[in-house]
Amino acid sequence: MDSSTPAPIPARRATVERTTRETRIRVAIDLDGTGRYAVSTGIGFLDHMLEQLSRHSLIDLEVAAEGDLHIDFHHTTEDTGIAIGEAVAKALGERRGIQRYGHAYVPMDETLTRAAIDLSNRPYLIWKVAFSRDKLGQMDTELFKEWFQAFAQAAGATLHVETLYGENNHHIVESCYKALARALRAAVEIDPRKADAVPSTKGVLGGSL
């Protein structure tokens, strides 16, 4: 191969299986996909949000989850966030060549949400999202923070999500997932000028600095 020809980028795919006494989850992703999805969690509203995440990030996503929904939706929601985050982290590997940072503003009718992400391998969540209702359908609105917290922790992402304004609770939640999707899409993309380098002066992502 001509030395001037860049090396092909390895496939950035991952499969994660997570089994506990509360849930059984399988997740498969392709960071370089086209936004295809097959999602089944047993929670209709969560399925809808994860489909939005896939479609707008262009990450192919398969999620099959079974959980203790007869108790409530907490365990399935949280563990799905963990499993998807773990799959993203696994697919990123050493995180060489990635843009690392991404941000997005997503309007949805009267609502505007901003998400900013750093795939730093230092997990942290800032969540400035308020709801005027305790439930959307059968789902507790407080569980959405739990999903984002679980995802950020498992993916090794510093993630800031803020709804700047909005009234309709459905629009608020959906704009959060779509903003994450667009920010994540930018952050996982390969920078062709530094495709072989970890985007950090330390030479590794993670740690306290």
C-alpha positions in Angstrom: 0.0 0.0 0.0 1.3 3.5 -0.8 2.5 5.1 2.4 0.5 8.2 1.5 -2.7 6.3 1.5 -4.4 6.5 4.9 -5.0 3.3 6.7 -8.6 2.1 6.6 -10.6 2.9 9.7 -11.5 -0.3 11.6 -15.2 -1.1 12.0 -16.6 0.7 15.1 -19.2 -1.8 16.2 -20.0 -3.3 19.5 -22.3 -5.7 21.2 -23.1 -5.6 25.0 -25.2 -8.0 27.0 -26.2 -7.0 30.5 -28.0 -9.5 32.8 -29.0 -8.8 36.4 -31.8 -10.0 38.6 -33.8 -7.1 37.4 -33.1 -6.8 33.7 -31.8 -8.7 30.7 -30.5 -6.4 27.9 -28.7 -6.9 24.6 -27.4 -3.8 22.7 -25.6 -3.7 19.3 -24.4 -0.5 17.7 -22.5 0.7 14.7 -21.1 4.2 15.1 -20.7 4.5 11.4 -24.2 3.4 10.5 -27.1 5.2 8.8 -29.5 5.5 11.7 -31.2 2.1 11.4 -32.8 0.8 14.6 -34.7 -2.1 16.1 -35.7 -1.2 19.7 -37.8 -3.1 22.1 -37.7 -2.3 25.8 -41.3 -2.9 26.8 -41.7 0.8 27.5 -43.3 2.5 24.5 -42.1 6.0 25.3 -38.5 4.9 25.9 -38.6 3.0 22.6 -39.6 6.1 20.8 -36.8 8.2 22.4 -34.1 5.6 21.6 -35.4 5.4 18.0 -34.9 9.2 17.9 -31.4 8.8 19.3 -30.5 6.4 16.5 -32.1 8.2 13.7 -30.5 11.6 14.5 -27.1 10.4 15.4 -26.9 8.0 12.4 -25.7 5.3 14.8 -27.3 2.0 14.0 -28.9 0.7 17.2 -30.4 -2.6 18.3 -31.9 -2.9 21.8 -33.7 -5.8 23.2 -34.6 -5.5 26.9 -36.6 -7.4 29.3 -37.1 -6.0 32.8 -39.2 -6.1 36.0 -41.8 -3.7 34.6 -44.4 -5.2 37.0 -42.6 -3.2 39.7 -41.9 0.0 37.8 -39.8 1.3 34.8 -36.8 2.4 36.8 -34.5 -0.6 36.4 -35.2 -1.1 32.7 -34.7 2.6 31.9 -31.4 2.9 33.9 -29.9 -0.3 32.7 -30.7 0.5 29.1 -28.8 3.7 29.5 -25.9 1.7 31.0 -25.9 -0.9 28.2 -26.0 1.7 25.4 -23.3 3.7 27.0 -21.1 0.7 27.4 -21.6 -0.2 23.8 -20.6 3.3 22.7 -17.5 3.1 24.9 -16.6 -0.3 23.6 -17.0 0.8 19.9 -14.9 3.8 20.5 -12.0 1.8 21.7 -9.0 4.0 22.4 -11.0 6.9 20.9 -8.4 7.6 18.3 -9.2 10.1 15.6 -12.6 11.2 17.0 -13.7 14.8 17.0 -14.3 14.2 20.7 -16.6 17.3 21.2 -20.0 17.9 19.9 -22.9 20.2 20.6 -26.4 20.8 19.3 -29.4 23.1 19.7 -32.7 21.4 18.9 -35.9 23.3 18.7 -39.2 21.5 18.9 -42.1 23.8 18.5 -42.1 26.0 21.7 -39.2 24.1 23.2 -35.4 24.6 22.8 -32.8 22.3 24.2 -29.0 22.4 24.1 -26.7 19.5 24.6 -22.9 19.5 24.7 -20.7 16.4 25.0 -17.1 15.6 25.5 -16.1 12.0 25.0 -13.3 12.5 27.5 -13.6 9.2 29.3 -14.4 11.3 32.4 -18.1 10.8 33.1 -20.2 13.8 34.3 -23.7 14.9 33.8 -25.2 18.4 34.1 -29.0 18.2 33.8 -31.0 21.4 33.7 -34.3 20.1 32.6 -37.6 20.7 34.4 -41.0 19.1 33.9 -44.4 20.3 34.9 -45.8 16.8 35.1 -44.8 13.7 37.1 -45.6 11.3 34.3 -45.7 11.0 30.5 -48.2 8.3 29.9 -47.1 5.6 32.4 -43.5 6.8 32.6 -42.2 8.9 35.4 -40.5 12.0 34.0 -37.8 11.8 36.7 -36.5 8.6 35.0 -35.2 10.6 32.0 -32.4 12.1 34.2 -31.6 8.5 35.3 -31.2 7.4 31.7 -28.9 10.3 30.8 -26.9 9.8 34.0 -26.5 6.1 33.3 -25.5 6.7 29.7 -22.9 9.4 30.5 -21.4 7.3 33.2 -21.1 4.1 31.1 -20.0 5.9 27.9 -17.3 7.9 29.6 -18.9 11.2 28.5 -19.1 14.6 30.1 -22.6 15.6 29.1 -24.4 18.9 29.6 -28.1 19.0 28.8 -30.3 22.1 29.3 -33.8 22.9 28.2 -33.6 26.7 27.7 -37.4 27.0 27.5 -40.4 24.9 26.8 -43.9 24.0 28.0 -44.9 20.7 26.5 -43.3 17.8 28.4 -43.2 15.5 25.4 -41.4 18.1 23.4 -38.9 18.7 26.2 -38.0 15.1 26.5 -37.8 14.5 22.8 -35.6 17.6 22.2 -33.2 16.3 24.9 -32.7 13.0 23.1 -32.5 14.6 19.7 -29.9 17.2 21.0 -27.9 14.3 22.5 -28.1 12.5 19.2 -26.8 15.4 17.1 -24.0 16.2 19.6 -23.0 12.6 19.7 -23.0 12.3 15.9 -20.5 15.2 15.8 -18.3 13.9 18.6 -17.8 10.3 17.3 -16.9 11.4 13.8 -13.4 10.7 12.7 -11.2 13.8 12.0 -9.4 12.9 8.8 -6.4 15.1 9.8 -5.8 13.2 13.0 -7.4 9.8 12.3 -4.6 8.0 14.2 -4.3 10.2 17.2 -6.0 10.4 20.5 -7.5 13.9 20.8 -5.7 14.9 24.0 -2.3 16.4 24.8 -1.9 13.6 27.3 -2.1 11.0 24.6 -4.9 9.2 26.4 -8.5 10.1 27.3 -9.4 9.7 30.9 -8.0 10.7 34.3 -8.5 13.9 36.3 -7.1 16.6 33.9 
